[in-house]
């Protein structure tokens, strides 16, 4: 594979090359991994505009795909190029994923200024795929103005997406029975903007009350240094009627602009780079346990622990000493 030529095509906005590159970074093969690293290094050395990276989470059924399609169509209507990275849950039994997000966003998938890429979560926790961060970097290198990362949608644990995006949106449904979840730490604490979806028809008044409940809960959280006055905030939107989207986008732009002007934007990206460096080191160390000799040692020590010949602590220390060489 000619990595330099592939990098040139991606930088030129070639969608087929971008799809090929994302497949490459998601591959688990050692030779593909080496090529992916070379490609990412080649693209990182090029100057280009920064995309606005937006993470989106929410429980299943809240309307994430509908919201992304309506929101994405609004952004492309403003002349922006939008990339959507949608993470689908993988089966714990077969390992397979449906990857149906592209079919649920039929209008957006036909838009020439939009790019939709579904990916399986595999065994990765946190609501994103293991290489989502690298896919985001590829989309930014391809010249997209906005990169949306849609998480699996499993609840309070989906905070990892905030470590790869500039803004984190939390999409909630009205009358979900959990209006007071806002006082809990976790995913609520990471959100920059909370959007109460389905604010239309009979649910409109309920959505307004739910939004007020969350706005009150947000005031109980400690103010973050990366937020101007009034953030994080809660708003109502309707993905079906496409109302509230322009106002929400204006608030996102205002927050992003403030962070750029105050240095928080670049500072946050630098901190994220440090975070992912540490994560890659940890993943590399864990991968050593899958080597043939390490698996044998692990199995032998596990049997010794199960049989009572060693304590778990002593066996773990012995295994770590072997890995240290």
Beta strands, then each sheet from edge to edge (+ up, - down):
strand 1: 52-57
strand 2: 82-88
strand 3: 114-120
strand 4: 146-150
strand 5: 167-173
strand 6: 193-197
strand 7: 233-236
sheet 1: 3+ 2+ 4+ 1+ 5+ 6+ 7+
end
